[in-house]
Amino acid sequence: MENEKDKYWLATNSHASARLNLQHFWNQLSCGYLIHPDIAFNGSARIADIGTEKWNIHESVPEYLLGQYDVVNIRYFALVVRKDNLSRLLRNLISLLKPGGYLQWIEINIAEQQIVSARPDTSMAATSSFSEDGKKAIATLGVRFDWLNDLPSIYQEFGLVEASQFKPDPIPALRPMSSYLAIGGWEEFSYNVLDKKGAHPLLGSGQDLRRRLNDVRNETQTGAAIEQLH
């Protein structure tokens, strides 16, 4: 049976670390915060950042961590969330919280990703075609994003209160950065999944995908952009 680590599609090397650092910067600029201003906490608050490879959030939470945190912050887990593990994941996240604590979940909704350009004469054919194939390919691999819009109601089902959703407006000046992040993520996928496990009907082999990404990169250099949305 495939374990949770095997389901991770992206890389964990130095190139991936550079992409993640840029993604952290892009996230802060595009959202306008690290912790949402509606979350009230003081300087001594304990904050748990999920996804730092200290332990597996899908497994039972170690007892010494239960009820220890004022804020639990999780970002960009949608690619490893499946129908059979969302409930377990949420229970584990909530179990980390102190009474009255906050759970903040920040995600990119790839299903709502848009291809845009500030110039009407910019070619976007390769980028648009790849974006649509990428969305379809992700769906065939069992990843869905429809639950993201339902997170407030899902939170309430798990006993959380004052659940709300914030969708920041995209910032045009950040489009090149957003495009670079998307291309980089898919390049990692080409090496980490397609090269190792074989071609995908919509994306081809790893080499095929990298050729398409090069065409996308060329279009972004003339004004096309992959606008990623929270």
Buried (B, 14 or more C-beta within 10 A) or exposed (E): EEEEEEBEBBBEEEEBEEBBEBBEEBBEEBBEBBBBEEBEEEEEBEBBEBEEEEEEBBEEBEEEBEEBBBBBBBBBBBBBBBEEBBEEBBEBBBBBBBEEBBBBBBBBBBBBBEBBBEEEEBBBEBBBBBBEBBBBBBBEEEBBBEBBEEBEEBBEEEEBEEBEEEEEEBBEEBBBBBBBBBBBBBBBBBBBBBBEEEBBEBBBBBEBBBEBBEBBBEBBEEBBBBBBBB
